[in-house]
Amino acid sequence: PVEAVGYRGHDGVRDWVDSLDRDIQISLNLHSIEITDQQSAVVEAEVFFERQGSRTGGMTWSLWRFDSGKLSEAIGYGSKEEALDAERGSWH
């Protein structure tokens, strides 16, 4: 199990950016976006973190929710099926 950290609102985004190591490079390769309803989508992407020649990361699946046309929540899951289950209300 992974202990998740939540970042909310503008201050949360600032806190997340401040928590990043200044020497780390993050790359994201988008694979797919599956629109699940008018307010949400499941996003599949490869995310890699690179620092001093060391590279970690891999495939990620996240549920993105929108409110008034703005991203209001993005939660990562271990598989696409888990993200889709969360959208259907099976998780949370």
ChimeraX attribute file (.defattr): number of C-alpha atoms within 10 A of each C-alpha:
attribute: neighborCount
match mode: 1-to-1
recipient: residues
	/A:1	3
	/A:2	4
	/A:3	5
	/A:4	8
	/A:5	6
	/A:6	11
	/A:7	14
	/A:8	13
	/A:9	11
	/A:10	9
	/A:11	10
	/A:12	12
	/A:13	13
	/A:14	12
	/A:15	13
	/A:16	14
	/A:17	11
	/A:18	10
	/A:19	9
	/A:20	11
	/A:21	9
	/A:22	9
	/A:23	9
	/A:24	14
	/A:25	13
	/A:26	14
	/A:27	13
	/A:28	14
	/A:29	12
	/A:30	13
	/A:31	12
	/A:32	12
	/A:33	15
	/A:34	12
	/A:35	13
	/A:36	15
	/A:37	10
	/A:38	10
	/A:39	15
	/A:40	19
	/A:41	21
	/A:42	24
	/A:43	21
	/A:44	21
	/A:45	17
	/A:46	14
	/A:47	16
	/A:48	17
	/A:49	14
	/A:50	14
	/A:51	13
	/A:52	8
	/A:53	5
	/A:54	8
	/A:55	13
	/A:56	10
	/A:57	13
	/A:58	12
	/A:59	16
	/A:60	19
	/A:61	25
	/A:62	23
	/A:63	25
	/A:64	21
	/A:65	20
	/A:66	14
	/A:67	11
	/A:68	7
	/A:69	9
	/A:70	9
	/A:71	13
	/A:72	14
	/A:73	16
	/A:74	19
	/A:75	15
	/A:76	17
	/A:77	16
	/A:78	11
	/A:79	14
	/A:80	18
	/A:81	12
	/A:82	17
	/A:83	24
	/A:84	20
	/A:85	15
	/A:86	17
	/A:87	19
	/A:88	10
	/A:89	9
	/A:90	10
	/A:91	10
	/A:92	6
